[in-house]
Amino acid sequence: MAELYFDLVVAGKRTCNNENGTVKKVPKHLQTEVLALLEERGYDADGRPKAEK
């Protein structure tokens, strides 16, 4: 399920950012796992690619 929600976040259909009120949230019980996938693959909590340092 985490992979499914990861794909939805990257597509802009869901978010793990609690401050984003315009997109539906990933279910709370999956947020930690989805956030970890986003982080390790270079995305922020809204599914946007992180800027290179």
C-alpha positions in Angstrom: 0.0 0.0 0.0 2.9 2.4 0.7 4.0 2.1 -2.9 0.6 2.9 -4.2 0.4 6.0 -2.0 3.9 7.0 -3.0 2.8 7.0 -6.6 -0.3 9.0 -5.7 1.8 11.6 -3.9 4.3 12.0 -6.8 1.3 12.3 -9.1 -0.1 15.1 -7.0 -3.2 13.2 -5.9 -2.2 12.8 -2.2 0.2 14.5 0.2 2.1 13.7 3.4 2.3 17.5 4.1 -0.2 18.3 6.9 0.0 22.0 6.0 -1.2 21.4 2.4 -4.9 21.9 2.5 -5.6 21.5 -1.2 -4.7 17.8 -1.7 -6.1 14.8 0.2 -3.7 13.3 2.8 -2.1 9.9 2.9 -3.8 7.9 5.7 -2.1 8.5 9.0 -1.2 4.8 9.5 0.8 4.9 6.2 2.4 8.4 6.4 5.7 7.3 8.1 6.3 4.6 5.5 5.3 6.8 2.5 7.5 9.7 3.8 10.5 7.3 4.1 10.0 6.2 0.4 9.7 9.9 -0.7 12.8 10.8 1.2 15.0 8.0 -0.1 13.9 8.6 -3.6 14.5 12.4 -3.5 11.0 13.9 -3.0 9.5 16.2 -0.4 6.3 15.5 1.5 4.2 16.9 -1.4 5.9 14.7 -4.0 8.1 17.4 -5.6 11.7 16.6 -6.4 14.1 18.0 -3.8 16.6 20.6 -5.0 20.1 19.4 -5.5 22.6 20.9 -3.0 
